[in-house]
Amino acid sequence: YPCGADKRFLEHFGIETEALEAFIRTGAGDAEIALWCLENAERKPAEVGPEYLRKILGPVAEDRRDYFNEALADMKKERPDLDFGGATNFNRMICIEEGHPIPELSTSA
């Protein structure tokens, strides 16, 4: 945070950036921040449309591919202990790096 993807995510869910930044500065951990976001979002996860999910879980757009490939190469150098084979976009790359489950786009979305 605050990369471009974070800002687009916050905008999509109607989360005020300044309020979130103030909460983060309190020293809250990841779980507390996630709960805060759920409680303060104007749009709830159930309201997310399939187009948005396809956008964030699909392959990197052609115009961002070079940037992504550079970031992925840097991450592989920093974390040679991890398998980034499933990293087809920034969300997946971050999940792999942070040890989170890798989100999948369901066929029904």
LUMDOFI-170554 format. One record per residue: x, y negated, z of N, C-alpha, C in turn; residue number from 1; residue in three letters. Coordinates in steps of 0.02 Angstrom, whole numbers. Layout:
BEGIN
+--------+--------+--------+--------+--------+--------+--------+--------+--------+-----+-----+
|    n_x |    n_y |    n_z |   ca_x |   ca_y |   ca_z |    c_x |    c_y |    c_z |   n | res |
+--------+--------+--------+--------+--------+--------+--------+--------+--------+-----+-----+
|      X |      Y |      Z |      X |      Y |      Z |      X |      Y |      Z | NUM | ALA |
...
+--------+--------+--------+--------+--------+--------+--------+--------+--------+-----+-----+
//
This chain:
BEGIN
+--------+--------+--------+--------+--------+--------+--------+--------+--------+-----+-----+
|    n_x |    n_y |    n_z |   ca_x |   ca_y |   ca_z |    c_x |    c_y |    c_z |   n | res |
+--------+--------+--------+--------+--------+--------+--------+--------+--------+-----+-----+
|     43 |     58 |      0 |      0 |      0 |      0 |     45 |    -61 |      0 |   1 | TYR |
|     31 |   -112 |    -35 |    -26 |   -128 |    -79 |     -8 |   -124 |   -153 |   2 | PRO |
|     -3 |    -65 |   -180 |     10 |    -59 |   -252 |    -54 |    -72 |   -291 |   3 | CYS |
|    -48 |    -75 |   -356 |   -106 |    -89 |   -398 |   -162 |    -38 |   -390 |   4 | GLY |
|   -144 |     26 |   -385 |   -195 |     78 |   -377 |   -232 |     69 |   -311 |   5 | ALA |
|   -196 |     51 |   -258 |   -229 |     38 |   -194 |   -279 |    -18 |   -200 |   6 | ASP |
|   -259 |    -71 |   -232 |   -303 |   -129 |   -240 |   -366 |   -111 |   -280 |   7 | LYS |
|   -357 |    -72 |   -334 |   -415 |    -51 |   -373 |   -461 |     -5 |   -332 |   8 | ARG |
|   -432 |     38 |   -292 |   -471 |     82 |   -248 |   -512 |     41 |   -199 |   9 | PHE |
|   -479 |     -7 |   -166 |   -514 |    -49 |   -117 |   -570 |    -89 |   -150 |  10 | LEU |
|   -556 |   -115 |   -208 |   -606 |   -153 |   -245 |   -665 |   -109 |   -263 |  11 | GLU |
|   -651 |    -48 |   -286 |   -705 |     -2 |   -307 |   -752 |     13 |   -249 |  12 | HIS |
|   -724 |     22 |   -189 |   -765 |     39 |   -131 |   -789 |    -21 |    -92 |  13 | PHE |
|   -769 |    -81 |   -113 |   -792 |   -142 |    -79 |   -761 |   -151 |    -11 |  14 | GLY |
|   -697 |   -134 |     -5 |   -661 |   -143 |     58 |   -621 |   -207 |     54 |  15 | ILE |
|   -630 |   -251 |    103 |   -595 |   -316 |    103 |   -521 |   -306 |    119 |  16 | GLU |
|   -479 |   -328 |     74 |   -407 |   -318 |     81 |   -380 |   -350 |    144 |  17 | THR |
|   -401 |   -412 |    158 |   -374 |   -447 |    217 |   -393 |   -411 |    281 |  18 | GLU |
|   -455 |   -387 |    285 |   -477 |   -351 |    345 |   -438 |   -286 |    354 |  19 | ALA |
|   -427 |   -251 |    299 |   -388 |   -189 |    303 |   -317 |   -204 |    324 |  20 | LEU |
|   -286 |   -255 |    295 |   -218 |   -272 |    314 |   -213 |   -289 |    388 |  21 | GLU |
|   -262 |   -325 |    414 |   -262 |   -341 |    486 |   -267 |   -278 |    528 |  22 | ALA |
|   -308 |   -230 |    506 |   -315 |   -167 |    543 |   -250 |   -127 |    540 |  23 | PHE |
|   -218 |   -125 |    482 |   -155 |    -89 |    475 |   -102 |   -118 |    522 |  24 | ILE |
|   -102 |   -185 |    528 |    -52 |   -218 |    571 |    -61 |   -201 |    645 |  25 | ARG |
|   -118 |   -172 |    664 |   -128 |   -152 |    734 |    -87 |    -91 |    751 |  26 | THR |
|    -58 |    -59 |    700 |    -19 |      1 |    711 |    -59 |     65 |    704 |  27 | GLY |
|   -118 |     59 |    675 |   -161 |    118 |    665 |   -126 |    169 |    620 |  28 | ALA |
|   -139 |    233 |    634 |   -112 |    287 |    594 |   -156 |    302 |    535 |  29 | GLY |
|   -134 |    349 |    493 |   -171 |    366 |    432 |   -243 |    387 |    446 |  30 | ASP |
|   -254 |    429 |    496 |   -322 |    453 |    510 |   -367 |    395 |    533 |  31 | ALA |
|   -339 |    350 |    573 |   -378 |    292 |    596 |   -394 |    246 |    538 |  32 | GLU |
|   -346 |    237 |    494 |   -357 |    194 |    435 |   -410 |    224 |    390 |  33 | ILE |
|   -408 |    289 |    379 |   -458 |    322 |    338 |   -528 |    314 |    368 |  34 | ALA |
|   -534 |    323 |    433 |   -598 |    315 |    466 |   -623 |    243 |    461 |  35 | LEU |
|   -577 |    196 |    471 |   -595 |    125 |    465 |   -621 |    111 |    395 |  36 | TRP |
|   -588 |    137 |    345 |   -610 |    126 |    275 |   -680 |    155 |    264 |  37 | CYS |
|   -692 |    215 |    289 |   -759 |    245 |    282 |   -812 |    202 |    315 |  38 | LEU |
|   -796 |    176 |    373 |   -844 |    135 |    411 |   -855 |     67 |    380 |  39 | GLU |
|   -806 |     39 |    346 |   -809 |    -29 |    321 |   -820 |    -36 |    246 |  40 | ASN |
|   -823 |     19 |    211 |   -833 |     17 |    138 |   -905 |     -1 |    121 |  41 | ALA |
|   -913 |    -43 |     71 |   -980 |    -60 |     47 |  -1010 |     -1 |      9 |  42 | GLU |
|   -968 |     36 |    -27 |   -989 |     96 |    -63 |   -961 |    157 |    -27 |  43 | ARG |
|  -1001 |    207 |    -18 |   -980 |    268 |     16 |   -955 |    319 |    -35 |  44 | LYS |
|   -915 |    368 |    -12 |   -888 |    418 |    -58 |   -941 |    452 |   -101 |  45 | PRO |
|  -1000 |    464 |    -73 |  -1053 |    498 |   -112 |  -1078 |    455 |   -171 |  46 | ALA |
|  -1063 |    391 |   -169 |  -1085 |    346 |   -222 |  -1035 |    341 |   -280 |  47 | GLU |
|   -979 |    374 |   -273 |   -927 |    371 |   -325 |   -951 |    409 |   -386 |  48 | VAL |
|   -949 |    376 |   -442 |   -971 |    407 |   -504 |   -917 |    450 |   -535 |  49 | GLY |
|   -936 |    496 |   -578 |   -888 |    541 |   -610 |   -837 |    504 |   -653 |  50 | PRO |
|   -856 |    446 |   -681 |   -808 |    409 |   -722 |   -748 |    387 |   -681 |  51 | GLU |
|   -762 |    363 |   -621 |   -707 |    340 |   -577 |   -662 |    399 |   -558 |  52 | TYR |
|   -693 |    455 |   -542 |   -653 |    514 |   -524 |   -611 |    538 |   -583 |  53 | LEU |
|   -639 |    537 |   -643 |   -599 |    556 |   -701 |   -541 |    509 |   -711 |  54 | ARG |
|   -552 |    445 |   -698 |   -500 |    395 |   -706 |   -443 |    406 |   -657 |  55 | LYS |
|   -459 |    418 |   -593 |   -405 |    423 |   -543 |   -374 |    493 |   -539 |  56 | ILE |
|   -410 |    544 |   -563 |   -383 |    612 |   -559 |   -357 |    637 |   -626 |  57 | LEU |
|   -371 |    602 |   -679 |   -348 |    623 |   -745 |   -276 |    603 |   -758 |  58 | GLY |
|   -250 |    623 |   -815 |   -181 |    605 |   -833 |   -172 |    529 |   -836 |  59 | PRO |
|   -111 |    508 |   -827 |    -95 |    437 |   -831 |   -110 |    411 |   -901 |  60 | VAL |
|   -138 |    351 |   -904 |   -154 |    320 |   -968 |    -90 |    309 |  -1008 |  61 | ALA |
|    -96 |    312 |  -1073 |    -38 |    306 |  -1117 |      3 |    243 |  -1103 |  62 | GLU |
|    -31 |    187 |  -1091 |      4 |    124 |  -1080 |     41 |    121 |  -1013 |  63 | ASP |
|     29 |    170 |   -968 |     63 |    172 |   -903 |    110 |    232 |   -897 |  64 | ARG |
|    114 |    272 |   -951 |    151 |    334 |   -948 |    226 |    324 |   -933 |  65 | ARG |
|    258 |    275 |   -966 |    329 |    263 |   -954 |    341 |    244 |   -882 |  66 | ASP |
|    298 |    200 |   -856 |    304 |    178 |   -786 |    297 |    238 |   -739 |  67 | TYR |
|    247 |    280 |   -752 |    236 |    339 |   -711 |    296 |    386 |   -715 |  68 | PHE |
|    321 |    399 |   -775 |    377 |    445 |   -783 |    439 |    421 |   -745 |  69 | ASN |
|    450 |    355 |   -745 |    507 |    327 |   -707 |    496 |    337 |   -632 |  70 | GLU |
|    435 |    323 |   -609 |    420 |    332 |   -538 |    426 |    405 |   -518 |  71 | ALA |
|    403 |    450 |   -560 |    407 |    521 |   -546 |    480 |    544 |   -544 |  72 | LEU |
|    521 |    520 |   -591 |    592 |    538 |   -591 |    626 |    514 |   -527 |  73 | ALA |
|    609 |    453 |   -505 |    637 |    427 |   -443 |    616 |    470 |   -384 |  74 | ASP |
|    552 |    489 |   -383 |    526 |    530 |   -327 |    560 |    598 |   -326 |  75 | MET |
|    571 |    627 |   -384 |    605 |    692 |   -387 |    676 |    688 |   -360 |  76 | LYS |
|    710 |    632 |   -372 |    778 |    622 |   -345 |    776 |    614 |   -270 |  77 | LYS |
|    726 |    577 |   -245 |    720 |    566 |   -173 |    698 |    628 |   -136 |  78 | GLU |
|    657 |    670 |   -168 |    628 |    729 |   -135 |    640 |    791 |   -176 |  79 | ARG |
|    704 |    813 |   -184 |    718 |    873 |   -224 |    689 |    937 |   -194 |  80 | PRO |
|    667 |    933 |   -131 |    638 |    991 |    -97 |    566 |   1005 |   -118 |  81 | ASP |
|    535 |    960 |   -155 |    465 |    967 |   -174 |    457 |    986 |   -247 |  82 | LEU |
|    402 |   1022 |   -262 |    386 |   1040 |   -331 |    334 |    991 |   -357 |  83 | ASP |
|    354 |    948 |   -402 |    310 |    898 |   -430 |    278 |    920 |   -496 |  84 | PHE |
|    277 |    985 |   -508 |    250 |   1011 |   -571 |    177 |    992 |   -583 |  85 | GLY |
|    138 |    984 |   -530 |     67 |    966 |   -538 |     55 |    891 |   -538 |  86 | GLY |
|    108 |    851 |   -538 |    100 |    779 |   -535 |     87 |    751 |   -605 |  87 | ALA |
|     24 |    744 |   -622 |      5 |    716 |   -687 |    -19 |    644 |   -682 |  88 | THR |
|    -21 |    618 |   -620 |    -40 |    549 |   -609 |    -14 |    527 |   -541 |  89 | ASN |
|    -21 |    463 |   -526 |      6 |    437 |   -463 |    -27 |    468 |   -402 |  90 | PHE |
|    -92 |    480 |   -405 |   -127 |    509 |   -348 |   -100 |    577 |   -331 |  91 | ASN |
|    -89 |    618 |   -380 |    -62 |    685 |   -368 |     10 |    681 |   -344 |  92 | ARG |
|     49 |    636 |   -373 |    119 |    629 |   -352 |    122 |    610 |   -278 |  93 | MET |
|     81 |    563 |   -257 |     80 |    541 |   -188 |     57 |    598 |   -142 |  94 | ILE |
|      6 |    635 |   -163 |    -18 |    691 |   -122 |     37 |    743 |   -112 |  95 | CYS |
|     74 |    758 |   -165 |    129 |    807 |   -159 |    182 |    780 |   -112 |  96 | ILE |
|    200 |    717 |   -120 |    253 |    687 |    -79 |    234 |    684 |     -6 |  97 | GLU |
|    170 |    670 |      8 |    147 |    662 |     77 |    120 |    727 |    107 |  98 | GLU |
|    117 |    781 |     68 |     95 |    845 |     94 |     19 |    853 |     99 |  99 | GLY |
|    -18 |    813 |     61 |    -91 |    818 |     61 |   -114 |    869 |      8 | 100 | HIS |
|   -174 |    896 |     15 |   -200 |    938 |    -39 |   -205 |    897 |   -103 | 101 | PRO |
|   -191 |    929 |   -158 |   -195 |    894 |   -223 |   -267 |    894 |   -246 | 102 | ILE |
|   -297 |    835 |   -256 |   -367 |    833 |   -278 |   -374 |    860 |   -349 | 103 | PRO |
|   -429 |    892 |   -361 |   -445 |    919 |   -427 |   -509 |    887 |   -451 | 104 | GLU |
|   -514 |    878 |   -515 |   -575 |    853 |   -546 |   -620 |    912 |   -561 | 105 | LEU |
|   -677 |    916 |   -527 |   -721 |    973 |   -538 |   -753 |    968 |   -607 | 106 | SER |
|   -773 |   1024 |   -633 |   -803 |   1025 |   -700 |   -872 |    993 |   -699 | 107 | THR |
|   -902 |    985 |   -640 |   -968 |    955 |   -636 |   -964 |    879 |   -631 | 108 | SER |
|   -904 |    852 |   -620 |   -898 |    779 |   -612 |   -898 |    744 |   -678 | 109 | ALA |
+--------+--------+--------+--------+--------+--------+--------+--------+--------+-----+-----+
//
